[in-house]
Each structure stands twice: as C-alpha cells, then as structure tokens.
Amino acid sequence: MALVDTLRITTVSVAKDRVEATMPITPDLFQPFGFLHGGATIALLETVASIGTEQSTDFDVERPFGIDVHVRHRKSGTAGLLRGVAELEREEPARSGGIKQFWRVTAFDDEGDVVSDGTVMTKIVPLARLEEKARERAASREQVL
C-alpha cells in the first residue's frame, strides 16, 4: 500500500502549475497530544508538489525527485478535511543537469484557515544522468575493494 493510500489522500485537481488534494484528519494521524501530526501534513504537501512535477516529466527519459521541504505549521487540527495546494513558483536549470522546480505549498482546514505553508523543491533528472551516477558509484566501490 502506498503512503497516499495509507493517509487517504485524494487528488482533487491537477494542472501543470497547480495541484490540489485532500486528506481526512483522523485520530490515526494525531501526535501524542491529540492534534494532527505535522509529518502527515508535510506528506500531503510533498505529495501535491510531486504530482505537479510529474506533469512536467517525460517518464521515457526522466525521473522526478523531491529534494527539499520547508514547511511552517501555523495552526493545529483535530478533525475535518485538510486541503493541500501546490502552485509552481518557478523552474530553473539544475547544475548537474535536469530542472529544479519550486512549489509554494499550503494546507487549509475546513474553515479555509492556513494550517501549514512553505516550499517544496523538486528536480526532474534525465535517466542518462542517473545511469552516469550509477556507473560512478560502481567504479568508486570497485576502487575501495
């Protein structure tokens, strides 16, 4: 079972520059003091950014990866539906090849209040670069032996 299934994340809308999904706030997602665990919220926010990145990925020649997450928690939750939104802020070339994407991510509660917000950075990497890195790692291991 995938994490999105475990967390019951449901995709609401998908576009190349904006993704929205929901996740029910249930007791199995609480931290020890009875509030929504921040890690569950971050998982929702990284998921919407990742889905957005997948829209720009040519899976025949590229793979998407999450590379950085910065999220601030502003309000706690104990019930209802959490809505995660990712909006593409910008893209830029990555030094090692591929493209970095910067996603503004926000989680809203049922009242529309911001629960958490921040930035998720993703990277679309050419398969050729991944193969090159694998060869470099293999050669490095051989030198150690």
N, C-alpha and C positions, 0 to 999 in steps of 0.2 A: 504494500500500500504506500502510495506517495504521500509526502508531507501535506500537500494541498488537500488530499482526501482525509487525512487524519484531522486536519484543522477545519475541514468542511468549508474550504474557500471555494466560492462560486464566482466565476467570471461574469461580469455584467455587460461590459462593452470593451471592444478592442479596436484601436486605430494605431497607426504607425507612431503617433506622437502623444497618445493618451490611452491609458488603460484604467478600468475601474473593476473592482471585485469586492465581494462581501465575505465576512466571516462571523458566525454567531459567537457571542460572548457567553460562554457556559462555564460552570464550575470546574470542569476538567482542564480549563485554560488559566485557572487562578494561580497566583503565587500564594505562599503560606498564609497571608493575611487577608485573603478573600477578595482580592482585586485581580483584574486581568493582568497576566504576566506580560511584561514588556517584550520578552522574547517572542511571544505569539504575535504581538502587534508588528514587530520587526519582520517576522516571517511573512506576514500579509504584505507589508510594504515592499520587501525584496521580491516577492512573487509578482506583484503588478509591474515593477520595473523590468523584471526578467521577461515577462510576457511581451512587454513593449519592445525589448531588444530583439526578441525572436522575430518580430515583424520585419526587422531590417536585416536579418541573417539569411544568407543563401546556404542552406544546410548541405548542399552538394560540395561546397568548397570552404565553409566557415563553421565556427562553433562560438556560441555566446557564453560568457562567464560573468558572474558578479565579482567585483574586485574591491569594493569599498562601500561601507554602510555607515552613515552618520545620522542618528535619529535622536530627537529630543522628545521626552514624554512630558506632556503638559497637563493631562487630566486622566484620572483613573476611571475604569469602567467595571461594572458588576453584572450587567445584563444588556440584552438588546443585540443589535446588529452593528458590527464595525464595518465601515466602508473605507476601502483603501483606494487611493487615486495616485497614479504616476503620470507626470507630464514631462515630456522631453524638453530639457532646457537648452542643451547644445550637444554637438558632436565635435570631436577633434581627432586628428591622427594620433595614433599611439606610437611612441618612439620605436618599439620593437616590431612594428607592423600592425595592421588592423586599425580599428576605430574604437575610441572611447566615447561612451555616451553618459551624459549627466542627467539624471532624472530627479525632479522635485517630487517628493512623495509626501502624502498627507493621509492620516487616518481620522475619520469623522465618526462621532457617535450618532445615535438616532435623532438627537436634537440638532445636529449639524455643527456641534462644537468640535474643535480640533482636539483630538486625543494625543496624537503624536505627529511630528513632521520632521523632515530632513531631506537628505540627499542620498541616492544610491548611484554609484558609478559602476557601469558595466563595460565590457570590452568584447568586441567581435574579432576573433582571431582566425586568420587564414589557416586551413588544415596544413598547408605546406610549412607554415611556421611551427605548428605543433609537432609535425614529423621531424623537423630540423632539431627542435629542442629535445625530442626523444632520442635522436641519434647522439646529440651532445652528452646527454646524461648517461647513455650506454657506454660511450667512449670514456667518460670520466670514471665510471665504475670499473672498467677494464684496467685503467691505469692504476687504480688503487690495489687491485688484485695482483 
